[in-house]
Amino acid sequence: MTDERGIMTVDREFFRRYLAAWGAGDVDALMTFFTDDIVFRDMTMGHGASGGAKMRRFAEYSFDSFPGAGFELVSHVCDGRSFAMEWLMRPGDIPGVSFGSLVGDRICEQRDYWDGRRLS
């Protein structure tokens, strides 16, 4: 979907599907949301990945580390190039936010911040 300026717009459904892929533990589905040169940073854990192959390994590690985690989209803003979304990780209602950039309808850069104190 594009706006009147021809800029790709990403709606709430995009982010809902994206978080659902994280919650499902489906690496293949998740990777369809990223560009091949994705730069992803989990700022709370101090981990990240650059590039598709490393992102795939990061996702697999995350799924193994947090089995059964699910995500609920609380809110988001997106101008077609940059986005911010607020989410809850379940179980535990752990709040988090993601900030990032898009190329078309794919995420090329993302930084996640979440309340790691809630894991103890």
C-alpha positions in Angstrom: 0.0 0.0 0.0 1.4 3.4 -0.9 0.3 6.9 0.1 -0.3 9.9 -2.3 3.5 10.5 -2.4 4.2 7.0 -3.5 5.8 6.1 -0.1 5.1 2.6 1.1 2.8 2.7 4.1 2.8 -0.1 6.7 -0.4 -0.5 8.7 -1.2 -2.0 12.1 -1.8 -5.4 10.4 1.8 -5.6 9.2 3.0 -5.1 12.8 0.5 -7.5 14.2 1.6 -10.2 11.7 5.3 -9.4 12.4 4.8 -9.9 16.2 2.7 -13.1 15.5 5.7 -14.5 13.6 7.9 -13.8 16.6 5.3 -15.5 18.9 5.0 -18.5 16.6 8.7 -19.2 16.7 8.5 -19.4 12.9 11.9 -18.4 11.6 11.0 -18.6 7.9 7.9 -16.5 8.4 9.9 -14.0 10.5 12.6 -13.6 7.9 10.1 -12.4 5.3 9.8 -9.2 7.3 13.5 -8.3 7.0 15.7 -7.0 4.2 18.8 -9.1 3.5 21.0 -6.5 5.2 18.9 -6.2 8.4 20.6 -4.7 11.4 18.8 -5.8 14.5 19.7 -4.9 18.1 18.2 -6.2 21.4 19.4 -3.4 23.6 18.3 -5.0 26.8 20.2 -8.2 26.3 23.1 -6.6 24.5 22.8 -8.9 21.5 22.1 -8.4 17.8 22.6 -9.4 14.3 23.7 -7.9 11.0 22.6 -9.6 7.8 20.1 -12.3 7.0 22.1 -15.3 8.1 23.0 -13.8 11.5 19.5 -12.6 12.0 18.2 -16.1 11.4 20.6 -17.5 14.0 19.6 -14.7 16.4 15.9 -15.5 16.0 16.6 -19.2 16.5 18.5 -18.4 19.7 15.6 -16.1 20.9 13.0 -18.8 20.3 15.1 -21.3 22.3 15.7 -18.8 25.1 12.1 -17.7 25.4 10.0 -20.8 24.4 6.3 -20.0 24.4 6.7 -16.3 24.3 3.9 -14.4 22.6 3.6 -10.7 21.7 0.7 -8.3 21.7 0.8 -5.0 19.7 -0.2 -2.2 22.0 0.4 0.8 19.7 2.5 1.9 16.7 3.4 4.8 14.5 4.9 4.5 11.0 5.5 7.1 8.3 6.6 4.6 5.7 10.3 5.0 6.4 10.5 4.9 10.3 8.4 3.1 12.9 7.9 2.8 16.6 5.8 0.1 18.2 4.9 -0.7 21.8 4.3 -4.3 22.7 3.8 -6.7 25.6 5.7 -10.0 25.8 3.6 -12.8 27.3 3.6 -14.5 29.6 4.6 -12.0 32.2 3.2 -8.8 30.5 6.8 -7.6 29.9 6.6 -4.2 28.2 8.8 -3.3 25.3 9.2 -0.9 22.4 10.9 -1.2 19.0 12.2 1.6 16.9 13.3 1.0 13.3 13.5 1.8 9.6 11.8 0.3 6.6 12.7 -0.1 3.0 9.4 -0.7 1.2 7.5 -3.1 3.3 10.5 -4.8 4.9 12.4 -3.9 8.1 16.0 -2.9 7.5 16.9 -1.8 11.0 15.4 -2.3 14.4 16.3 -1.6 18.0 14.3 -3.3 20.8 14.1 -2.0 24.4 12.2 -4.0 27.1 12.0 -4.4 30.8 14.5 -7.2 31.5 13.9 -6.9 35.3 10.6 -8.7 34.8 12.4 -11.9 33.9 13.8 -12.5 37.4 
